[in-house]
Amino acid sequence: MVPKKIVIQGGYGAFHEIAANYFFEGEQIEILPRNTFKDVMKSLKKNNADFGIMAIENSLAGSILPNYNLLQDSTMKIIGEIYLRIRQNLVALPGQQIKDISEVYSHPMAILQCQNFFDEYPNIRVIESMDTALSAKEIRDNEMYGVGAIASTLAAEKYQLEIIAAGIETNKMNYTRFLIIGENNHKDMAPGSVNKASIHFALAHKIGSLSKILSILSFYNINLSKIQSMPIIGRDWEYQFYVDVEFEEYNLYKQSLDAIKPFTSNLGVLGEYEKGRSII
């Protein structure tokens, strides 16, 4: 069986790889690391991978706003999602203790998630990097003693690093929502399994413009699980809205889109998929 090629942001051992392993559990997959989310989308566009994994929001650090634009500007669709409990660890080369560490590298979001821990160690300089797992890899590749990284247990295992402090995230209910991106939407899914969608639309800054949309969606028994607004560059006081909706009847959901269309501009669907499970 030919493994599915899954492109991720970050290195081997990144939380994106862990999310891929859970979502495609029981299937053969090949992980293709990329440095940035833009690179992930480029790989998908060039057909170098079957699916991509993209973090979109974290329960502590909030939404990754640029990724909404990447999705909207792409021909790719959201085909699934998964919520992963994020356990952050302080890792370093074996044989060291926390008193030996003077610098720690990691992704800005990981640093935000662990800020309270490092407030207790003012002597440690925390430095932003491109990725959690790549930071761990650099420590191993360059034999960097006195330097740590915030990374997953999987990254520590892959790069033979020691966990100096486990579970250093501030919020012990720290979850990241990962989107699974691909060309296919829900045509290969079991009938009736589609119960969630991510849509986007633009609204002028007028009294009642958003409330009309919300009222229509409520009328069609559509539940809003997330709403995110962003100003539209070059169009004063106009906003782009990214909305996740949940529904029981697909036909009612499609009717609701037809009903809100006259009150919006640039209405589009980023993906229709099955509501994702949470991995504790």
C-alpha positions in Angstrom: 0.0 0.0 0.0 1.3 3.4 -1.0 1.5 5.7 2.1 -0.4 8.9 2.1 1.9 11.9 2.0 1.1 14.4 4.7 2.8 17.8 4.6 3.2 19.6 8.0 4.6 22.8 9.3 7.7 22.1 11.4 10.1 19.3 11.8 9.7 15.6 12.7 8.3 15.3 16.2 6.2 18.5 15.8 2.7 18.6 17.2 1.5 18.7 13.6 3.0 15.2 13.1 1.3 14.0 16.3 -2.0 15.4 15.0 -1.5 13.7 11.6 -0.8 10.3 13.4 -4.1 10.6 15.3 -6.2 11.8 12.4 -4.9 9.1 10.0 -4.7 6.5 12.7 -4.5 3.0 11.2 -3.3 4.2 7.8 0.2 4.3 6.4 1.4 7.9 6.2 4.6 9.6 5.2 5.4 13.0 6.9 6.8 15.8 4.8 8.2 18.6 7.0 8.1 22.2 5.8 9.3 25.4 7.5 6.2 27.6 7.1 2.5 27.3 6.5 3.0 29.0 3.2 5.3 26.2 2.2 2.6 23.7 3.3 0.1 25.3 0.9 2.7 25.4 -1.9 3.4 21.7 -1.6 -0.3 20.9 -1.8 -0.7 23.2 -4.8 2.1 21.5 -6.6 0.6 18.1 -5.7 3.7 17.1 -3.7 1.5 15.8 -0.9 -2.0 14.3 -0.5 -3.0 16.3 2.6 -1.7 19.0 4.8 -2.0 19.7 8.5 -2.5 23.3 9.7 -2.9 24.6 13.2 -5.6 27.3 13.3 -6.2 28.1 17.0 -5.0 27.4 20.5 -7.1 27.6 23.6 -4.5 29.8 25.3 -2.8 31.7 22.6 -5.8 32.3 20.3 -6.2 32.1 16.6 -3.4 32.0 14.0 -4.9 34.8 11.9 -2.6 34.6 8.8 -3.7 31.0 8.2 -7.3 32.1 7.5 -6.0 34.2 4.6 -3.9 31.3 3.4 -7.0 29.1 3.3 -9.2 31.7 1.6 -6.5 32.4 -1.1 -6.0 28.7 -1.7 -8.0 26.2 -3.8 -7.6 23.7 -1.0 -10.5 22.7 1.3 -10.7 21.8 5.0 -11.6 18.1 4.9 -11.3 17.4 8.7 -10.1 18.6 12.1 -8.7 17.3 15.3 -8.3 18.8 18.7 -5.0 17.8 20.4 -4.1 18.3 24.0 -0.8 20.1 24.0 1.7 19.0 26.6 4.9 21.1 26.5 8.2 20.0 27.9 11.6 21.6 28.5 14.0 19.3 26.7 17.8 19.4 26.5 20.9 17.2 25.9 21.1 14.3 28.5 22.9 14.8 31.8 21.7 18.4 32.5 19.5 20.0 35.1 17.4 23.1 34.8 20.1 25.1 36.6 22.4 24.3 33.7 20.1 25.9 31.1 20.7 29.6 30.2 18.7 29.8 26.9 15.5 28.1 25.6 14.3 28.2 22.0 10.8 27.5 20.7 7.9 28.7 18.6 6.3 32.0 19.8 3.0 30.2 20.5 4.7 27.5 22.6 6.5 30.2 24.6 3.1 31.9 25.3 1.7 28.7 26.5 4.6 28.3 29.0 5.1 31.8 30.2 4.2 31.2 33.8 6.8 28.4 34.1 9.7 30.7 32.8 8.6 33.5 35.1 10.0 31.3 37.9 13.4 31.2 36.1 14.4 34.8 35.2 17.9 33.7 34.5 16.7 31.7 31.5 16.6 33.7 28.3 13.6 32.5 26.2 14.1 33.1 22.4 11.6 32.7 19.6 12.3 30.2 16.8 10.6 28.8 13.8 9.3 25.6 15.4 9.3 23.5 18.5 10.6 20.3 17.0 13.2 22.1 14.8 14.5 23.8 17.9 15.0 20.4 19.5 16.7 19.1 16.3 19.1 22.0 16.3 20.2 21.2 19.9 21.0 17.6 18.9 22.6 18.5 15.6 24.9 21.1 17.2 25.4 19.4 20.6 24.2 22.6 22.3 24.8 22.2 26.0 23.3 24.8 28.3 20.5 25.3 25.8 16.9 23.9 26.0 13.8 23.8 23.8 10.1 23.7 24.5 8.9 20.6 22.6 6.8 17.5 22.5 7.6 14.2 24.0 7.8 12.8 20.5 10.5 15.4 19.6 12.5 14.5 22.6 12.4 10.8 21.6 13.3 11.5 18.0 16.3 13.6 18.8 17.4 11.7 21.9 16.9 14.6 24.3 16.0 14.4 28.0 12.9 15.9 29.4 14.1 18.2 32.2 10.7 19.5 33.1 7.4 17.9 31.8 4.0 19.5 31.4 5.3 23.1 31.7 2.3 24.6 29.9 0.3 27.2 32.0 -3.1 25.9 31.1 -3.5 22.1 31.8 -6.4 22.1 29.4 -4.2 23.4 26.6 -5.7 22.4 23.2 -4.7 23.2 19.7 -7.2 22.8 16.8 -5.6 21.4 13.7 -7.2 21.4 10.3 -6.6 18.8 7.7 -6.4 20.3 4.2 -6.7 18.7 0.8 -8.2 19.0 -2.6 -11.1 16.6 -1.9 -13.9 17.9 0.2 -16.5 15.5 1.6 -17.3 13.5 -1.6 -15.5 10.4 -0.2 -17.1 10.7 3.3 -19.9 8.5 4.5 -23.4 10.0 3.8 -24.6 12.0 6.7 -21.2 12.4 8.4 -20.8 16.0 7.3 -22.0 18.1 10.2 -19.6 21.1 10.3 -18.4 23.8 7.9 -16.1 26.7 7.8 -17.4 29.7 5.8 -16.3 33.3 5.2 -18.0 36.5 4.1 -17.5 40.2 4.1 -19.8 42.8 5.8 -19.9 46.6 5.8 -19.7 48.3 9.1 -23.4 49.0 9.4 -25.8 48.7 12.2 -27.4 45.3 12.3 -25.4 43.8 9.4 -24.0 40.9 11.5 -27.1 40.4 13.6 -29.1 39.7 10.4 -26.7 36.9 9.5 -26.8 35.4 12.9 -30.6 35.6 13.0 -30.9 33.8 9.7 -28.5 31.1 10.8 -30.4 30.6 14.0 -33.7 30.3 12.0 -32.2 27.4 10.1 -31.0 25.7 13.3 -27.4 26.4 12.6 -25.0 26.6 15.6 -22.1 28.9 15.5 -19.0 27.3 17.2 -16.6 30.1 16.2 -16.6 33.5 14.7 -13.5 35.5 13.8 -13.4 39.0 12.3 -10.5 40.7 10.4 -10.5 44.1 8.8 -10.3 44.2 5.0 -7.2 46.0 4.0 -8.0 49.0 1.7 -11.7 49.0 2.5 -12.4 51.2 5.5 -14.7 49.8 8.2 -15.4 46.6 6.2 -14.7 43.3 7.8 -14.1 39.7 6.7 -15.7 37.1 9.0 -14.6 33.5 9.3 -17.3 31.4 10.9 -17.5 27.7 11.9 -21.0 26.4 11.9 -22.4 23.0 13.1 -25.6 21.4 11.9 -27.7 18.2 11.9 -29.2 18.5 8.5 -27.0 19.3 5.5 -29.8 20.5 3.4 -30.8 23.1 6.0 -27.2 24.3 6.1 -27.1 24.8 2.3 -30.4 26.7 2.5 -29.0 28.9 5.2 -26.1 29.9 2.9 -28.5 30.8 0.1 -30.5 32.9 2.7 -27.5 34.9 4.0 -25.9 35.5 0.6 -27.9 38.6 -0.3 -26.7 40.3 2.9 -23.0 39.5 2.4 -20.2 39.8 -0.2 -17.5 37.4 -1.0 -19.4 34.5 0.6 -17.3 31.3 0.4 -16.9 27.9 1.9 -13.5 26.9 3.3 -14.6 23.3 3.9 -17.4 21.0 4.9 -16.4 18.1 7.1 -17.1 16.0 10.1 -16.7 17.6 13.6 -13.3 16.5 14.9 -12.6 14.5 18.1 -10.5 15.7 21.0 -7.3 13.8 21.9 -6.6 14.1 25.6 
